[in-house]
Amino acid sequence: MVIRNISLETVCGITSTLPENDKPEIAFAGKSNVGKSSLINALMNRKSFARISATPGKTQTINFYNINDALYLVDLPGYGYAKVSQQEKEKWGKMIERYLHSSKQLRAVFLLIDIRHEPSANDKMMYDWVVSQGYNPIIIATKQDKLKRSQIDKHVRMLRQGLKLVPGTRIIPFSSVTKQGRDEIWELVETELLDSEKEE
C-alpha cells in the first residue's frame, strides 16, 4: 500500500453518532499499552499521526483514519486499564459494541496482543467477545523486537493456546521499531479483505 494521503476524518465519543461511511473499515482493538497507536502510525507511514499517549487508557474515542480516500483504519478505545473506573470501562465497552453492531463497512477486526506474555483475562474476554459479535479477529502479536528470533514461534503458540483461537486464525508478529509485519498486514488487507470485496 502506497500511502498518498491520510486524514483523521471522524472522532466519536461515547455519545457521538457513528459515521455511515461508504468505504471499507478495518478496526484495531487491544489493551491500553499494547502499542495500538504505534502500529497505526507504522501502517500509515507516519511517526506520530495517531496520538501516542504517555498515559495508557487515554484513547477514549473511536478514531477513523481515512487512507487514500480508499479505506478507513478504525482505532478503538484501549481496554483493561486499571486506573479507569468500572463505569467508564463499561461505557467504552458499549461504545465498541455499538460500533461492531452498526458498522456496515467493517471488513475485519485486528486484535493486538503483547507477544511477550500469556494473554491476560482481558485479552481472552475481548477475543471471545469479538468472536461472539460474528468476527474472526486477526491477531497482531506486538513488541516482537523484544524477543530473540528463536523465541517467536514458541510465543506465537503460547498466544494461540492461551486465547483458544479458532483453527486457522492468523497471527502476525509485529514490531513498531523494526516495522516487521507491516507489509504482511497491508498485504492481508489488500489481497484478502479489499480484493474479495471487488469480486463481490
C-alpha positions, 0 to 999 in steps of 0.5 A: 500500500502506497500511502498518498494521503491520510486524514483523521476524518471522524472522532466519536465519543461515547455519545457521538453518532457513528459515521455511515461511511461508504468505504471499507473499515478495518478496526484495531482493538487491544489493551491500553499499552499494547502499542495500538497507536504505534502500529497505526502510525507504522501502517500509515507511514507516519511517526506520530499521526495517531496520538501516542499517549504517555498515559495508557487508557487515554484513547477514549474515542473511536478514531477513523483514519481515512487512507487514500480516500480508499479505506478507513483504519478504525482505532478503538478505545484501549481496554483493561486499564486499571486506573479507569473506573468500572463505569467508564470501562463499561461505557467504552465497552458499549461504545465498541459494541455499538460500533461492531453492531452498526458498522456496515463497512467493517471488513475485519477486526485486528486484535493486538496482543503483547507477544511477550506474555500469556494473554491476560483475562482481558485479552481472552474476554475481548477475543471471545467477545469479538468472536461472539459479535460474528468476527474472526479477529486477526491477531497482531502479536506486538513488541516482537523486537523484544524477543530473540528470533528463536523465541517467536514461534514458541510465543506465537503458540503460547498466544494461540493456546492461551486465547483458544483461537479458532483453527486457522486464525492468523497471527502476525508478529509485529514490531513498531521499531523494526516495522516487521509485519507491516507489509504482511498486514497491508498485504492481508488487507489488500489481497484478502479483505479489499480484493474479495470485496471487488469480486463481490 
